[in-house]
């Protein structure tokens, strides 16, 4: 019987740690998404300002990374709209559980953690998918933007000098 309790305690503690790691990972993903949003929002004006005075083809091509950046920002923002994660046993269950045995409490906790992990897994996988898509779009947009900025630096638009004809308006 003592081994059974120790095993249940181990499983309860282990399942609790898994939920804690899952929640910590979810929060970290939110933090990274916020950082990427901030970086992207700061980079867009820099990028657009750097392309001032370029030819119309470069300006037209610059729409592509801007669309990718905006799409990435929107994807990252949807991560924040996700459901909050379930963190296992709720306080409301304590009253019900005070009249059951320690073994039953451990079994209940293990099952609650298992259910929480399953519920949270759907939310975290969806958030991870959006996060990965946002990272991909941001990376592609950055590469295109850098190529455009480098091309803008190295390609000089050759302007032909304007010929001015001086007309003498004073009669001689």
C-alpha positions, -999 to +999 in steps of 0.1 A: +000+000+000+029+024+009+044+018-026+011+026-042+009+059-024+045+068-033+038+059-070+007+081-070+026+109-053+053+107-080+027+107-108+008+136-092+040+156-088+052+147-123+019+156-140+018+189-121+053+198-133+043+190-169+014+214-166+036+241-151+061+237-180+033+238-205+020+271-190+055+286-188+061+277-224+028+293-234+037+325-215+072+326-231+056+323-265+035+354-257+066+373-247+084+364-279+053+373-300+052+407-282+089+413-290+084+404-326+054+427-329+074+456-314+104+450-337+082+448-367+063+479-359+096+498-355+111+484-386+083+493-410+087+531-409+125+528-411+121+506-442+096+529-459+117+560-451+148+544-465+130+538-498+121+575-503+133+588-536+136+554-553+122+545-586+085+534-588+094+497-594+113+495-561+084+513-543+059+489-559+080+458-549+082+472-513+045+465-509+053+428-507+073+429-474+049+454-459+020+430-466+041+402-450+049+423-420+013+433-414+001+397-418+028+386-393+016+412-368-020+401-372-010+365-366+011+374-336-018+394-322-042+364-325-018+345-302-028+370-274-065+363-281-061+326-273-079+310-244-062+310-210-047+276-201-062+253-176-039+249-146-054+217-132-072+216-099-095+245-092-101+259-058-138+251-061-129+213-059-112+216-025-145+215-005-156+184-023-122+167-019-118+172+019-139+141+027-120+116+005-089+096+011-054+107+003-051+080-024-084+093-040-071+128-039-039+118-057-059+099-083-082+129-088-052+152-092-035+129-117-067+128-138-073+165-135-037+172-147-042+148-176-074+165-187-057+199-183-028+189-204-051+176-232-072+208-232-041+230-231-024+210-259-050+221-284-046+258-274-008+256-274-005+238-307-028+264-324-007+292-308+026+276-319+013+272-355+004+309-357+037+318-340+056+297-366+037+313-395+044+348-381+081+341-377+082+327-413+065+357-427+086+381-407+118+364-419+107+364-455+097+401-452+130+410-436+150+392-464+130+410-491+134+444-473+171+439-469+175+430-505+155+461-515+175+483-492+208+470-506+195+472-541+185+508-535+220+516-522+238+500-551+216+509-579+220+546-587+193+561-608+211+578-636+196+612-642+204+630-673+213+666-668+186+690-677+194+713-706+185+748-700+184+772-728+189+808-718+167+832-737+177+867-737+146+887-731+163+921-732+164+935-768+197+949-780 
